[in-house]
Amino acid sequence: MRMPARQRCHAVLAGLVTFATAVVVSVATTAPAQAADTWTETGSDRADPLTESQGLTSVEVPAGSPNHYTGIGTIPVGVSSRGWNHVGDPDASYNGYYIEPYQSDSGSAKMFRVQAPGGAWSEYVHALSPGEALNNSFVTISPGGSWMVSGEWGTMNRLLVFPTPGVNSGTSPLANLPQASTINLDHAVRDVQGCDFVTATRLLCSSDDPAGTLFGITKPLLQIDLSGEPNGTADVSGHVTALRQLPLRSGCSGTFEAEGIDYDRRTGTLRVIVVSPGFCVLTDSKTYKFTRS
């Protein structure tokens, strides 16, 4: 996921990419301390650069559904022709609603494309709030289903909470989808590409942070512990912990891109997409798998 009109480029870096293993960087905060999970890499699958390079989600309803992926090749022509030319990291509710976040290169709105359990598609448009960034990097639906969290590109101290379109009875494709509340973070995050709920009050997020100045590592896997489950009526706070660097392995040297994330509660499997540098975007981009240990 990228800023509007920004295309992915791969600058050649001098030297080798150093990867960290099981690095845990805790953030000092006045919020109550919570234990940080440890996620161990267990395998990987190739990520197709056209159809599996932006995001992914596991789908529980109907039973036996395959995992869903997004990429530039998954955007329907009828959607891109209206200016919605970038799709982010999607999510699916436990009762079968599937949601994709879209953005355009310019304008004052974001779009959420929703597929109901019966298969019908609808679109919900959100007019930007004052100061809100245009990009629409990801969505994740709370376990209760009625509220959805989304994020912006750049260095941010917040995540945005919306009523879940199609699930929350207060939403309609004919009306603006309003921002309901905010998750205020106790530590800045940068270039968050995806988040997924692990519990009602814990998120795991993939960050494409290229600088490493916030947590001492680039491309970190983040854990965000919330003071309460988002409910749309009041803001909640989030305690941020960097758990580890995401795997950065490729036959090419250069700039990797951390992308979407998914946690499958049925198997306890965490998956994160990491796109390889340069030509290797075509050959060895990966969806990495992790389990809690």
FENTARA-V153345 format. One record per helix or strand. SS is the DSSP state (a for helix, b for strand). FROM is the first residue (numbers start at 0). LEN is the number of residues. If there is no record, write none. Layout:
BEGIN
ss->[SS:SS]
from->[FROM:FROM]
len->[LEN:LEN]
END
This chain:
BEGIN
ss->[b:b:b:b:a:a:b:b:b:b:b:b:b:b:b:b:b:b:b:b:b:b:a:b]
from->[24:38:54:67:71:76:85:88:90:97:108:120:137:146:154:178:191:201:219:235:256:268:277:285]
len->[1:8:3:3:3:4:2:1:2:6:7:7:4:4:9:12:8:6:7:10:8:7:5:7]
END
